[in-house]
Structure formats: C-alpha cells, structure tokens
C-alpha cells in the first residue's frame, strides 16, 4: 500500500477530528459528530479500501476520544486535590484544542493550586475579573466555592453550588426546599450527576448512611468521603466523633495539598444540628431511599466480588484446558469434558448438568458470557452475599441443564448463558423485592428494564435454532425463583440490616 496515501489519510482524519473538537464547547465533542464520522469511515472501509478505512477510523478515534480521556484524567486529579497536575495536563490539551473555555480552566486549576498552599491573590483576581463575563460563570463559581465565599455563591447559576452555599450558611431547610422544587420540575428522582445536588443537604441533615452511599455513587475519593462523613456526624450531634475523624484524615500520608486545604476549612466550619420540618424530613427520606437503592444496584467491578471473580477465573481455566485438550470448537473434546449430549434425555453422568456451564464454543462465546457474569454477578453478590450468590449461579445452571435435557437439542449444549440469565432475572427480583429497593423508583425502573430484556432475549432465542431457548428461559425462571427465596425481603429499608 502506498505510504503517502496512508500518511495523508491518517493526518487528514486526525486533523478533521481535532477541527470538530475545536468547534464544540465543552469537549468532548457531541456524540452526533462521533457517529457521523464513524459511519462515514465505515462506509469508506466497506466500499473502497478496508485497511485505509480502518486506519482513518483509528486516527479519528484518537482525535475525537483522546480529549475525552484527557479530561477524565483531569477530573480525576482535581477530585483528589492535585490541582497543579490537573492544570499541567489540561494545558497540553489546550494547545491542541484552542478553545477559550479550556484556557480559562487551566487558569482556574493553576490559581487553585496556588490557593491551597496559601497564595489566594490569583484566585481573588480571577473572581473579580470574571464577575461580568457570562461565559466564565462556571469557573468563577468554582473559585467562589474554593474561597469559601458562600454568601456570594447563593446567587450562583450552578444549582449544586447554590444548594451547598445554603447549607454552609445554615439554611438546610431552604436547601432541601430548593432540591424539592427541582424534583417537582424534573418529575423524577435524582440520578446520575444530579445526585451531587443532594450531597450537602443529606450530610448537613446528619444522615450518615445516605451520605456514605451517595459518596460511593459519586465515586468521591476516600479522604474526601471521610470529610463528608465528619460533616454528617457533626450535623447529627456527634461533634467529638467528627473531629476525631478529621484528625484521622489529617494523618493520612497520601493527602494532597488541595484536600488538606478542604480539611482545614471543614475543621474550622463544622455544621451544627439543624431542626427540619416534617415536610423536609419526608423529602429527605424519599431521596435517601432512592440513593441507597442506587448504591445497592450500581454496577461493580468483579475484582471486588471474590465469588464472581472466582467463577470467571475458573471458567477461563476450563476454557484453557478445553483448548489444550483438542480445541474449544471440537465436539469430542467438549463431550469428554462434560457437555450436555444431543437428542435429550437425562445424562447417565449427573455432573454434566453442571459441567456444561463451564465449557464454551470458541473465545467469543466465552467472552460474551463472562462479560455478562462479571457485569451482573458482582452486583448480585453484593446484594445477597457470597455463598447465596454461588447457590444462585449453580442452581440456575443446573435448572437450565435439566430443561435442556428434558426438551432435547440437536447438537451438544455448553456455555454459561443459562446461569447468566439466572443472574439477570435474580437482579430484577432483587430490584423489586429487596427491602433496600422495594417501593423505590430506582428499583421499579431497573426491575422493569430487566424483565423487558429477559422477554426480548427469550423471544429472539425462540427464532434462533443455534441458541438454546429452553436453557435461557429456564435459567431465567430458576434464577428468579431462587432470587425470590434468597433475597433479603424483610427489615428496615433505610438504616440497618
């Protein structure tokens, strides 16, 4: 292939992506631009030249998605109080994407880095300089919060900052009323980044469990989570415990200058218990239940779920053995290692009702099933406990195996998809019946979404002969039944096991 053509294609695709990025504010670029460029390059690859199309797509992805990854890293450093590193990283991006918003945020991080080490002059200058500049309202309001100028922040355009300012000024009732107005206007309970608005009201109302759950949902760094926990303890009337926690945070060796600054401000400005009206308490309780439900049902990494991780490792090890013994697509090897036999009938070796779930037909089959197990399994394990999760997984696999043996199949049957469908159905039962999610909008939405997904998957399976309809449907039914039995259905919704 002509090197000049490759070079021209790569540079033009990268340049186009950067140009699109410079025309958008804020970065990353809108998904419509990404979709349009990807579709165009895909058509080029199919109709003209596959290799050139792939190269162009890769270069465009670097230009379009690269800034998004850089910004994610900048937010990571800023959340941990490492403002100097955030400014340095963002300045590199600003040299490529020459947008005024990026340059302003570089100034913000540099000024904040100076503020946290005792040099507030640049922050004060930027606050005054941007006072009448509407496009600079977001960075200016960030600096107001960092300077702890809460009276000025009461008129901020950012709702979460306005709510935080009301709480810091002692008007927790007013902050909850503002949040309640937003709930009525949106006609939905807080999800995604909107949960950030509720962090200050919940902490300043002294509700520790919900504060911890919300910090987990927002992925707040551990040291900053402890600072918010201390605020909740102080607002709940436990000032001595709050100060002890702040002292422990101050002793952390990994504390950045930014977090030391926030720690000093919180130590000097601990909240006091607030008297709330019954209406405000009712709103708080409603939102707290949603937050605790979201914390329970959030997606988790299998690395923190030992039984889920063990099943993934074990299934992968069996796949390696299967490949070494004769190949993952070899039927004789699969039968030898425990696949379900064709033409139905219960096997003479009962262990086949379980061992088939650890065998897979090719790497793609393995990856799809383990992706589902890892994605859903960690959440289910956290909700019902480790050994209950193992019982649920193995029970779903055996139930699917019994159904496949009863109805029969033209080919051998193998794979963990029946067990994975069981986990998915059990998660829907947990969302609907667990005491921590029962009656919440979060539980209803997730439960209905999972039920719809199971119905759609089963409908598709019925028209795809290469997929075991009986295995998938029976795995889901057994998983739902076991989930109903194993879920924690009684007890307090909010404050205890």
C-alpha positions as CSV (number, residue, x, y, z in Angstrom):
1,X,0.0,0.0,0.0
2,X,1.2,3.5,-0.8
3,X,2.8,5.1,2.3
4,X,1.9,8.5,1.1
5,X,-1.8,7.5,0.9
6,X,-1.6,6.1,4.4
7,X,0.1,9.3,5.8
8,X,-2.4,11.5,4.1
9,X,-5.4,9.5,5.3
10,X,-4.1,9.4,8.9
11,X,-3.2,13.1,9.1
12,X,-6.5,14.3,7.4
13,X,-8.6,12.1,9.7
14,X,-6.8,13.2,12.8
15,X,-7.0,16.8,11.7
16,X,-10.7,16.6,11.0
17,X,-11.3,15.2,14.5
18,X,-9.3,18.0,16.1
19,X,-11.2,20.6,14.0
20,X,-14.5,19.2,15.1
21,X,-13.3,19.3,18.7
22,X,-12.3,22.9,18.4
23,X,-15.8,23.8,17.1
24,X,-17.5,22.2,20.2
25,X,-17.8,23.6,23.7
26,X,-17.3,22.0,26.0
27,X,-15.2,19.0,25.0
28,X,-15.6,16.1,24.4
29,X,-17.4,16.5,21.0
30,X,-21.0,15.7,20.7
31,X,-21.9,12.0,20.0
32,X,-23.6,13.0,16.7
33,X,-20.2,14.1,15.4
34,X,-18.6,10.9,16.5
35,X,-21.4,8.8,15.0
36,X,-21.3,10.7,11.7
37,X,-17.5,10.3,11.3
38,X,-17.5,6.7,12.3
39,X,-20.3,5.8,9.9
40,X,-18.6,7.7,7.0
41,X,-15.3,6.0,7.6
42,X,-17.0,2.6,8.0
43,X,-18.7,3.0,4.6
44,X,-15.4,4.0,3.1
45,X,-13.8,0.9,4.5
46,X,-16.5,-1.4,3.1
47,X,-16.9,0.3,-0.3
48,X,-13.3,1.4,-1.1
49,X,-10.4,0.1,0.9
50,X,-10.7,-1.8,4.2
51,X,-7.2,-1.1,5.5
52,X,-7.3,2.6,4.7
53,X,-10.8,2.8,6.3
54,X,-9.6,1.1,9.5
55,X,-6.5,3.5,9.7
56,X,-8.7,6.5,9.2
57,X,-11.2,5.3,11.8
58,X,-8.4,4.7,14.3
59,X,-6.9,8.2,13.7
60,X,-10.3,9.9,14.0
61,X,-10.9,8.0,17.3
62,X,-7.7,9.3,18.7
63,X,-8.7,12.9,17.7
64,X,-12.2,12.6,19.0
65,X,-12.0,10.4,22.0
66,X,-8.5,11.3,23.1
67,X,-9.6,14.7,24.6
68,X,-12.4,12.9,26.5
69,X,-9.9,10.6,28.1
70,X,-7.6,13.5,28.9
71,X,-10.5,15.4,30.5
72,X,-11.4,12.4,32.6
73,X,-7.9,12.3,33.9
74,X,-8.0,16.0,34.7
75,X,-11.2,15.5,36.7
76,X,-9.5,12.6,38.5
77,X,-6.6,14.8,39.6
78,X,-8.9,17.7,40.5
79,X,-11.2,15.4,42.6
80,X,-8.2,14.4,44.6
81,X,-7.0,17.9,45.2
82,X,-4.0,17.7,42.9
83,X,-4.7,20.9,41.1
84,X,-1.2,21.5,39.8
85,X,-1.2,18.2,37.9
86,X,-4.7,18.9,36.6
87,X,-3.6,22.3,35.2
88,X,-0.5,20.8,33.6
89,X,-2.4,18.0,31.9
90,X,-5.2,20.4,30.7
91,X,-2.7,22.9,29.3
92,X,-1.4,20.2,26.9
93,X,-4.9,19.6,25.6
94,X,-5.5,23.4,25.3
95,X,-2.5,23.7,23.0
96,X,-4.3,21.4,20.5
97,X,-7.9,22.3,21.1
98,X,-7.6,26.1,21.3
99,X,-10.9,26.8,23.0
100,X,-11.2,29.8,25.4
101,X,-13.1,27.5,27.9
102,X,-10.1,25.2,28.2
103,X,-7.7,28.1,28.7
104,X,-9.9,29.5,31.5
105,X,-10.0,26.2,33.3
106,X,-6.2,26.0,33.1
107,X,-6.1,29.4,34.8
108,X,-8.6,28.1,37.4
109,X,-6.5,25.0,38.3
110,X,-3.3,27.0,38.5
111,X,-4.9,29.6,40.7
112,X,-6.4,26.9,42.9
113,X,-3.1,25.2,43.2
114,X,-1.6,28.4,44.5
115,X,-4.6,29.0,46.8
116,X,-4.3,25.7,48.6
117,X,-0.6,26.4,49.5
118,X,-1.5,29.9,50.9
119,X,-1.4,32.2,47.9
120,X,-5.0,33.4,47.3
121,X,-4.2,36.5,45.3
122,X,-4.7,35.0,41.8
123,X,-8.0,33.4,42.8
124,X,-9.3,36.7,44.0
125,X,-8.1,38.4,40.8
126,X,-9.9,35.9,38.6
127,X,-13.1,36.1,40.6
128,X,-13.2,39.9,40.2
129,X,-12.1,39.7,36.5
130,X,-14.8,37.2,35.5
131,X,-17.6,38.8,37.5
132,X,-19.4,40.3,34.4
133,X,-18.3,37.6,31.9
134,X,-21.3,35.2,31.5
135,X,-19.2,32.6,29.7
136,X,-16.9,32.4,32.6
137,X,-19.6,31.8,35.2
138,X,-18.8,28.2,35.8
139,X,-15.1,28.6,36.6
140,X,-15.8,31.8,38.6
141,X,-18.4,29.9,40.8
142,X,-15.9,27.1,41.3
143,X,-13.4,29.6,42.7
144,X,-16.1,31.2,44.9
145,X,-16.7,27.8,46.5
146,X,-12.9,27.1,46.9
147,X,-12.6,30.5,48.7
148,X,-15.5,29.6,50.9
149,X,-17.4,32.7,49.9
150,X,-20.8,31.1,50.5
151,X,-22.9,34.4,50.6
152,X,-21.8,35.3,47.1
153,X,-22.3,31.7,45.9
154,X,-26.0,31.9,47.0
155,X,-26.7,33.5,43.6
156,X,-24.7,31.1,41.5
157,X,-26.1,29.6,38.3
158,X,-24.9,26.1,39.2
159,X,-27.7,24.5,41.3
160,X,-25.4,22.2,43.3
161,X,-23.2,25.2,44.4
162,X,-26.3,27.2,45.3
163,X,-27.6,24.4,47.4
164,X,-24.2,23.8,49.0
165,X,-24.0,27.5,49.9
166,X,-27.4,27.5,51.6
167,X,-26.3,24.5,53.7
168,X,-22.9,26.1,54.6
169,X,-24.9,29.3,55.7
170,X,-27.0,27.1,58.0
171,X,-30.2,27.1,55.8
172,X,-30.5,23.4,55.4
173,X,-34.3,23.7,55.2
174,X,-34.0,26.2,52.3
175,X,-31.6,23.9,50.5
176,X,-34.0,21.0,50.8
177,X,-36.8,23.2,49.6
178,X,-34.7,24.1,46.5
179,X,-34.0,20.5,45.9
180,X,-37.6,19.6,46.2
181,X,-38.5,22.3,43.7
182,X,-36.1,20.8,41.3
183,X,-37.6,17.3,41.9
184,X,-41.0,18.6,41.0
185,X,-39.8,20.4,37.9
186,X,-37.9,17.3,36.6
187,X,-40.7,14.9,37.7
188,X,-38.1,12.3,38.6
189,X,-35.9,11.4,41.5
190,X,-32.1,12.1,41.4
191,X,-30.0,10.0,39.1
192,X,-26.5,10.4,37.6
193,X,-24.7,13.6,38.3
194,X,-27.9,15.2,39.7
195,X,-27.2,13.3,42.9
196,X,-24.4,15.7,43.6
197,X,-27.0,18.3,44.5
198,X,-28.2,16.2,47.4
199,X,-24.8,15.5,49.0
200,X,-24.7,18.7,51.1
201,X,-28.4,18.6,52.3
202,X,-28.1,15.0,53.3
203,X,-24.8,15.4,55.1
204,X,-25.9,18.7,56.8
205,X,-29.1,17.0,57.9
206,X,-26.9,14.4,59.8
207,X,-27.9,11.3,57.8
208,X,-24.6,9.3,57.8
209,X,-25.7,6.1,55.9
210,X,-27.1,8.0,53.0
211,X,-24.0,10.3,52.9
212,X,-21.7,7.3,52.6
213,X,-23.9,5.7,50.0
214,X,-24.0,8.9,47.9
215,X,-20.2,9.3,48.1
216,X,-19.9,5.7,46.7
217,X,-22.3,6.5,43.9
218,X,-20.4,9.7,43.0
219,X,-17.0,7.9,43.3
220,X,-15.8,10.5,45.8
221,X,-12.2,9.8,46.8
222,X,-11.7,8.1,50.3
223,X,-10.2,11.1,52.1
224,X,-12.9,13.5,50.8
225,X,-15.6,10.9,51.7
226,X,-14.3,10.9,55.3
227,X,-14.6,14.7,55.4
228,X,-18.2,14.5,54.3
229,X,-18.8,11.7,56.9
230,X,-17.4,14.0,59.5
231,X,-19.8,16.8,58.4
232,X,-22.7,14.3,58.7
233,X,-21.6,13.2,62.2
234,X,-21.3,16.9,63.4
235,X,-24.7,17.7,61.9
236,X,-26.1,14.7,63.7
237,X,-24.8,16.0,67.1
238,X,-21.6,13.9,67.3
239,X,-19.1,16.7,67.1
240,X,-16.4,14.8,69.1
241,X,-16.6,11.8,66.7
242,X,-16.5,14.2,63.7
243,X,-13.3,15.9,65.0
244,X,-11.7,12.6,65.7
245,X,-12.4,11.5,62.1
246,X,-11.0,14.8,60.7
247,X,-7.9,14.2,62.8
248,X,-7.5,10.7,61.3
249,X,-7.9,12.2,57.8
250,X,-5.1,14.7,58.6
251,X,-2.8,11.9,59.4
252,X,-3.2,10.2,56.0
253,X,0.2,10.1,54.2
254,X,-1.4,10.4,50.8
255,X,-3.3,13.6,51.5
256,X,-2.8,16.2,48.7
257,X,-2.4,19.9,49.3
258,X,-5.9,20.5,47.9
259,X,-7.5,18.0,50.3
260,X,-5.5,19.5,53.2
261,X,-7.0,22.9,52.3
262,X,-10.6,21.5,52.3
263,X,-9.9,19.6,55.5
264,X,-8.7,22.8,57.2
265,X,-11.8,24.7,56.0
266,X,-14.2,21.9,57.2
267,X,-12.4,21.6,60.6
268,X,-13.0,25.3,61.1
269,X,-16.6,25.3,59.9
270,X,-18.3,22.1,61.2
271,X,-22.1,22.1,60.7
272,X,-24.4,22.2,63.7
273,X,-27.6,20.1,64.1
274,X,-30.5,21.5,62.0
275,X,-34.2,21.5,63.0
276,X,-36.1,20.3,60.0
277,X,-39.8,20.5,59.4
278,X,-41.8,17.2,58.8
279,X,-42.1,18.1,55.1
280,X,-38.4,18.5,54.7
281,X,-37.8,15.2,56.5
282,X,-40.2,13.4,54.2
283,X,-38.4,14.7,51.1
284,X,-35.1,13.7,52.5
285,X,-36.3,10.2,53.4
286,X,-37.7,9.7,49.9
287,X,-34.5,10.8,48.2
288,X,-32.3,8.8,50.7
289,X,-34.2,5.6,49.8
290,X,-33.5,6.2,46.1
291,X,-29.8,6.9,46.8
292,X,-29.5,3.7,48.9
293,X,-31.3,1.7,46.2
294,X,-28.9,3.1,43.6
295,X,-25.9,2.3,45.8
296,X,-27.1,-1.3,46.1
297,X,-27.9,-1.8,42.4
298,X,-24.9,0.1,40.9
299,X,-22.5,-1.7,38.6
300,X,-19.4,-3.0,40.3
301,X,-16.1,-4.4,39.1
302,X,-15.8,-8.2,39.6
303,X,-12.3,-7.5,41.1
304,X,-14.2,-6.6,44.3
305,X,-16.5,-9.5,44.3
306,X,-14.5,-12.6,45.2
307,X,-17.0,-15.3,44.3
308,X,-17.8,-13.7,40.9
309,X,-14.1,-13.3,40.2
310,X,-13.6,-17.0,41.2
311,X,-16.3,-18.1,38.8
312,X,-14.7,-16.1,36.0
313,X,-11.2,-17.4,36.7
314,X,-12.5,-21.0,37.0
315,X,-14.5,-20.8,33.7
316,X,-11.4,-19.3,31.9
317,X,-9.2,-22.1,33.3
318,X,-11.6,-24.7,32.0
319,X,-11.6,-23.0,28.6
320,X,-7.8,-23.1,28.5
321,X,-7.9,-26.8,29.4
322,X,-10.6,-27.4,26.7
323,X,-8.4,-25.6,24.1
324,X,-5.3,-27.6,25.2
325,X,-7.1,-31.0,25.0
326,X,-8.3,-30.6,21.5
327,X,-9.7,-27.2,20.8
328,X,-12.6,-25.2,22.1
329,X,-14.7,-25.8,19.0
330,X,-14.1,-29.6,19.0
331,X,-17.3,-31.5,19.9
332,X,-15.5,-34.7,21.0
333,X,-13.4,-32.7,23.5
334,X,-16.5,-30.9,24.8
335,X,-18.3,-34.2,25.3
336,X,-15.3,-35.7,27.1
337,X,-15.1,-32.7,29.5
338,X,-18.8,-32.7,30.3
339,X,-21.0,-31.1,27.7
340,X,-24.7,-32.0,27.6
341,X,-25.3,-34.7,25.0
342,X,-27.6,-34.2,22.0
343,X,-31.1,-35.6,21.5
344,X,-32.3,-35.0,25.0
345,X,-32.7,-37.5,27.9
346,X,-31.2,-37.1,31.3
347,X,-27.5,-37.9,31.3
348,X,-26.1,-41.0,32.9
349,X,-23.5,-38.7,34.4
350,X,-25.5,-36.2,36.5
351,X,-22.4,-33.9,36.8
352,X,-23.0,-32.9,33.1
353,X,-26.0,-30.9,34.3
354,X,-23.4,-28.5,35.9
355,X,-20.1,-29.0,34.0
356,X,-21.6,-28.0,30.6
357,X,-21.9,-24.4,32.0
358,X,-18.1,-24.1,32.3
359,X,-17.4,-25.1,28.7
360,X,-17.6,-22.8,25.7
361,X,-17.6,-22.9,22.0
362,X,-14.9,-20.5,21.0
363,X,-13.4,-17.4,22.6
364,X,-16.3,-15.1,21.5
365,X,-18.8,-17.4,23.3
366,X,-16.7,-17.3,26.4
367,X,-16.2,-13.5,26.4
368,X,-19.9,-12.7,25.9
369,X,-20.9,-15.0,28.8
370,X,-18.2,-13.9,31.2
371,X,-18.9,-10.2,30.4
372,X,-22.5,-10.8,31.5
373,X,-21.5,-12.7,34.6
374,X,-18.9,-10.1,35.5
375,X,-21.3,-7.2,34.9
376,X,-24.3,-8.6,36.7
377,X,-22.7,-11.1,39.1
378,X,-20.8,-8.5,41.2
379,X,-24.0,-6.5,41.9
380,X,-26.0,-9.7,42.8
381,X,-23.2,-10.9,45.0
382,X,-23.1,-7.6,46.9
383,X,-26.9,-7.6,47.3
384,X,-27.4,-11.2,48.6
385,X,-24.0,-12.3,49.9
386,X,-21.2,-14.5,48.5
387,X,-22.5,-18.0,49.2
388,X,-26.1,-17.2,48.3
389,X,-24.7,-15.9,45.0
390,X,-22.8,-19.1,44.4
391,X,-26.0,-21.1,45.2
392,X,-28.0,-18.9,42.8
393,X,-25.4,-19.3,40.0
394,X,-25.0,-23.0,40.2
395,X,-28.8,-23.5,40.8
396,X,-29.6,-21.6,37.6
397,X,-27.0,-23.6,35.6
398,X,-28.5,-26.9,36.9
399,X,-32.0,-25.7,36.2
400,X,-31.1,-24.7,32.7
401,X,-29.3,-28.1,32.2
402,X,-32.4,-30.0,33.3
403,X,-34.6,-28.2,30.9
404,X,-32.2,-28.7,28.0
405,X,-32.0,-32.4,28.8
406,X,-35.8,-32.7,29.0
407,X,-36.6,-30.9,25.8
408,X,-33.5,-32.1,23.9
409,X,-31.2,-30.4,21.4
410,X,-29.9,-31.4,18.0
411,X,-26.3,-30.6,19.0
412,X,-24.3,-30.8,22.2
413,X,-25.0,-27.9,24.6
414,X,-22.5,-26.0,26.5
415,X,-22.0,-22.5,28.0
416,X,-22.8,-20.3,31.0
417,X,-25.6,-18.4,29.3
418,X,-28.3,-20.2,31.3
419,X,-26.6,-19.3,34.6
420,X,-26.0,-15.7,33.3
421,X,-29.8,-15.4,32.5
422,X,-30.5,-16.6,36.0
423,X,-28.3,-13.9,37.5
424,X,-30.0,-11.3,35.4
425,X,-33.5,-12.4,36.4
426,X,-32.4,-12.6,40.1
427,X,-31.2,-9.0,39.8
428,X,-34.7,-8.0,38.6
429,X,-36.2,-9.7,41.7
430,X,-33.8,-8.0,44.0
431,X,-34.7,-4.6,42.5
432,X,-38.4,-5.3,43.1
433,X,-38.3,-7.2,46.4
434,X,-35.2,-6.4,48.5
435,X,-36.1,-4.2,51.5
436,X,-33.4,-1.7,50.4
437,X,-35.0,-1.2,47.0
438,X,-38.7,-2.1,47.4
439,X,-41.0,0.7,46.6
440,X,-38.3,3.0,45.1
441,X,-38.4,4.4,41.6
442,X,-34.8,3.1,41.1
443,X,-36.0,-0.5,41.9
444,X,-39.0,-0.3,39.7
445,X,-37.1,1.1,36.7
446,X,-34.3,-1.5,36.9
447,X,-36.7,-4.3,37.6
448,X,-38.9,-3.5,34.6
449,X,-35.9,-3.0,32.4
450,X,-34.5,-6.4,33.3
451,X,-37.9,-8.0,32.8
452,X,-38.2,-6.5,29.3
453,X,-34.6,-7.6,28.5
454,X,-35.4,-11.2,29.5
455,X,-38.6,-11.2,27.4
456,X,-36.8,-9.8,24.4
457,X,-33.9,-12.2,24.7
458,X,-36.2,-15.2,25.1
459,X,-38.3,-14.1,22.0
460,X,-35.1,-13.8,19.9
461,X,-33.9,-17.2,21.2
462,X,-37.2,-18.8,20.0
463,X,-36.3,-17.9,16.4
464,X,-32.6,-18.8,16.6
465,X,-32.1,-22.5,16.5
466,X,-28.4,-22.3,17.3
467,X,-29.2,-20.9,20.7
468,X,-30.9,-22.9,23.5
469,X,-34.3,-21.3,24.1
470,X,-35.1,-23.8,26.8
471,X,-31.7,-23.2,28.5
472,X,-32.1,-19.4,28.6
473,X,-35.7,-19.3,29.6
474,X,-35.4,-22.0,32.3
475,X,-32.2,-20.4,33.6
476,X,-34.1,-17.1,34.0
477,X,-37.1,-18.7,35.7
478,X,-34.9,-20.7,38.1
479,X,-32.8,-17.6,38.8
480,X,-35.9,-15.6,39.5
481,X,-37.3,-18.3,41.8
482,X,-34.0,-18.6,43.7
483,X,-33.7,-14.9,43.9
484,X,-37.1,-14.6,45.5
485,X,-36.1,-17.1,48.1
486,X,-32.6,-15.7,48.8
487,X,-33.3,-12.0,48.7
488,X,-33.4,-10.1,51.9
489,X,-37.0,-9.2,51.9
490,X,-37.6,-8.1,55.5
491,X,-36.3,-5.4,57.7
492,X,-35.6,-1.7,57.7
493,X,-35.4,0.0,54.3
494,X,-33.1,2.8,55.4
495,X,-30.9,2.4,58.4
496,X,-29.9,-1.2,59.1
497,X,-29.6,-4.8,58.3
